[in-house]
Amino acid sequence: MEVPVLKEKKILVTGPTSQVAKPLVARLASDNEVFALARFREPKSRSEVEALGAQTLAVDLAGGEFGEVPQDFDYVLHFAVVKTGDFEYDLKANAEGVGLLMSHCRNAKAFLHCSTAGVYHDQVGRPLKETDPLGDNHRPMIPTYSICKIAAESVARLAARLWNLPTTIARFSVPYGDNGGWPWYHLMMMKSQTPIPIHTNGGSRYNLIHEDDYIEMIPALLANAGVPATTINWGGSEGTSIEEWCEYLGELTGLEAQFSSTDDTIRGLELDPTVMHDKIGPTRIAWRDGIRRMVEARNPELLAAKES
């Protein structure tokens, strides 16, 4: 297995305005010809991505109109996701869209489809393996999310076989970093004294993965692409929980987390990283170190208030 060096390559990144893909675009654009594909309904978001050094392509994946999209990409990194709550539109954009995109980019060396831990059945009671049952676990928060992601995985597997396009399906856990993420939203809730929802039945454990780690893992994920598609859990090597990271945020800032038990939130989805460790390797950034960096980058005044 040869891990590609992502320099002087032609790369397509979808979903470039997201908290996840934006730092990836910034990192790749310094050494590669990067094209960024999104709906770009707001001119500001398009100009922000172009400022990172990427060429932008305004495309709605639900429509499948790829006339202006090149077909000679070396690699495709598919991070786009649509969450309108309209099942018909979201299935078109997320499931049919990935198939249409893979058909258009069938000559790529490898295709990375960013899926989610949200495809799993959430009552297994242990860290989840790639072979564990799937389920509709996100419905209380994002009604279309789990079903669309499961459907998209199936379409990606079919397209990989139809077009002989080496594909990796990476089931992503909770990303965060200097540009924010779920722990940062919890910090803002702590600041405003807003209760943070946790599931009534507990088990609010996840695998925080720092942006430095997930960006560094992209080449190895591409190297593991295959036909049939390869499926890999993708998250931090060390599991943690909402309660634990909020407690640590409190230690850093002096703020106190208030929790609210409810059935109207997602249950924990901790991943088993065994396959990732074998094929990709472990993550480097311990979650406490990453969270401190996040607060230093986004809210240094909260650290200063605690230290004073």
ABEGO torsion letter per residue (X at the ends): XBBBBBBGBBBBBBGAABAAAAAAAAAAAAABBBBBBBAGABAAAAAAAAAAGBBBBBBBAAAGBAAABBAABABBBBABBBBAGBAAAAAAAAAAAAAAAAAAAAABABBBBBBBAAABBAAAGBBBBAABBBBBAAAAABAAAAAAAAAAAAAAAAAAAAAGBBBBBBBBBBBBEAAEEAAAAAAAAAAAGBBBBBBAAEGABBBBBBAAAAAAAAAAAAAABBOBBBBBBBBBABBBBAAAAAAAAAAAAGBBBBBBBBAABBBBBBBBAAAAAAAAEBBABBAAAAAAAAAAAABAAAAAAAAX
